[in-house]
Amino acid sequence: DKLRLTRKQAYTTFPMSELHHIQGRRRHFKTNLNIPDTPGIKLPLPLPDIGKQWGVAKLLLTIGSDSLLLAVKLLLLERSMLILGQNLEEITACACGWLSL
């Protein structure tokens, strides 16, 4: 249970104000695994949503910002989309990235 976030840590969000984000106190998840010669783990909160962020980055790199913007406009017009690819993991990540946009 050393690697579990507390309820308060799990619901940590980014501050609404950019000024507060820069000047405010940052929360961290800290733990020590009691493994000899290894430092403790310290990660800033909230933890990143790697799947969605990687999916959006993959979309940007694959189709480019102009095509991504056009696709977002089409989605706003409630058009259907079909995501094709060769790798199941990339397709899933890109679909999750679309949902986060």
Backbone torsions as a table, in degrees:
resi	resn	phi	psi	omega
1	ASP	NA	2.8	179.5
2	LYS	-68.6	-22.7	-176.9
3	LEU	-99.9	15.4	177.9
4	ARG	-98.5	139.2	175.4
5	LEU	-78.7	147.0	172.5
6	THR	-72.7	166.9	179.4
7	ARG	-58.8	-42.0	-179.7
8	LYS	-63.7	-42.2	178.9
9	GLN	-66.1	-39.4	-177.3
10	ALA	-65.6	-30.5	-178.1
11	TYR	-99.8	15.6	176.0
12	THR	-67.9	135.3	178.6
13	THR	-125.5	167.0	176.2
14	PHE	-72.2	145.6	176.6
15	PRO	-63.0	148.8	179.9
16	MET	-72.4	-33.8	-178.3
17	SER	-91.3	132.3	177.5
18	GLU	-64.2	-36.4	178.6
19	LEU	-62.4	-43.8	178.6
20	HIS	-66.8	-33.1	178.9
21	HIS	-65.1	-38.0	-178.6
22	ILE	-78.8	-45.1	-173.8
23	GLN	-92.4	-17.4	-175.6
24	GLY	-72.2	167.2	178.3
25	ARG	-78.7	129.4	-179.9
26	ARG	-89.1	136.5	175.2
27	ARG	-90.8	149.6	179.9
28	HIS	-136.1	150.7	169.6
29	PHE	-94.1	122.1	-178.5
30	LYS	-124.9	138.8	174.7
31	THR	-156.1	157.3	176.9
32	ASN	-126.1	125.2	-176.4
33	LEU	-89.0	2.8	-179.8
34	ASN	55.7	41.2	174.8
35	ILE	-103.4	126.0	-177.3
36	PRO	-58.0	141.7	176.0
37	ASP	62.9	26.5	175.3
38	THR	-126.9	140.6	178.0
39	PRO	-74.8	162.8	175.4
40	GLY	-70.2	168.0	179.5
41	ILE	-97.2	132.5	178.2
42	LYS	-139.7	113.0	-178.0
43	LEU	-123.1	137.7	177.8
44	PRO	-70.6	145.5	177.1
45	LEU	-104.4	148.3	-2.7
46	PRO	-73.6	150.7	178.7
47	LEU	-67.9	143.5	-179.2
48	PRO	-68.8	150.9	174.0
49	ASP	-92.1	85.6	-170.8
50	ILE	-57.8	-41.5	-177.2
51	GLY	-59.5	-48.9	-179.0
52	LYS	-69.0	-43.6	-178.4
53	GLN	-65.4	-39.6	178.8
54	TRP	-67.7	-38.4	179.2
55	GLY	-62.4	-44.0	178.4
56	VAL	-65.3	-42.3	178.3
57	ALA	-62.5	-41.4	178.8
58	LYS	-63.4	-40.8	176.9
59	LEU	-61.5	-45.1	179.8
60	LEU	-61.1	-42.8	-179.0
61	LEU	-71.5	-33.3	-175.7
62	THR	-79.8	-49.6	-174.2
63	ILE	-107.0	-11.6	177.8
64	GLY	86.6	161.3	-174.0
65	SER	-70.0	-35.9	-179.6
66	ASP	-65.3	-45.6	179.4
67	SER	-68.0	-35.7	178.1
68	LEU	-64.3	-42.8	178.4
69	LEU	-64.2	-40.7	177.0
70	LEU	-62.5	-42.5	179.2
71	ALA	-64.9	-38.5	177.1
72	VAL	-63.8	-41.1	177.1
73	LYS	-61.4	-41.1	177.6
74	LEU	-64.3	-39.2	177.2
75	LEU	-63.8	-37.2	178.1
76	LEU	-66.3	-25.3	175.5
77	LEU	-85.2	5.1	178.8
78	GLU	63.0	43.0	173.8
79	ARG	-90.0	151.0	178.0
80	SER	-78.0	154.8	178.3
81	MET	-130.6	145.9	175.3
82	LEU	-123.5	123.1	-179.5
83	ILE	-102.8	120.5	-179.5
84	LEU	-114.1	150.9	177.0
85	GLY	-176.1	176.9	-178.4
86	GLN	-99.7	-17.7	-173.4
87	ASN	-120.4	121.5	-177.0
88	LEU	-58.6	-39.1	-178.8
89	GLU	-65.9	-41.5	178.9
90	GLU	-67.3	-38.9	178.6
91	ILE	-63.3	-44.3	179.0
92	THR	-62.8	-44.9	-179.9
93	ALA	-64.4	-40.8	178.9
94	CYS	-66.7	-38.7	177.9
95	ALA	-64.6	-41.3	176.8
96	CYS	-65.9	-37.0	176.0
97	GLY	-62.3	-41.8	177.2
98	TRP	-60.8	-43.8	-179.0
99	LEU	-62.9	-31.4	-179.0
100	SER	-77.8	-18.4	177.7
101	LEU	-75.4	NA	NA
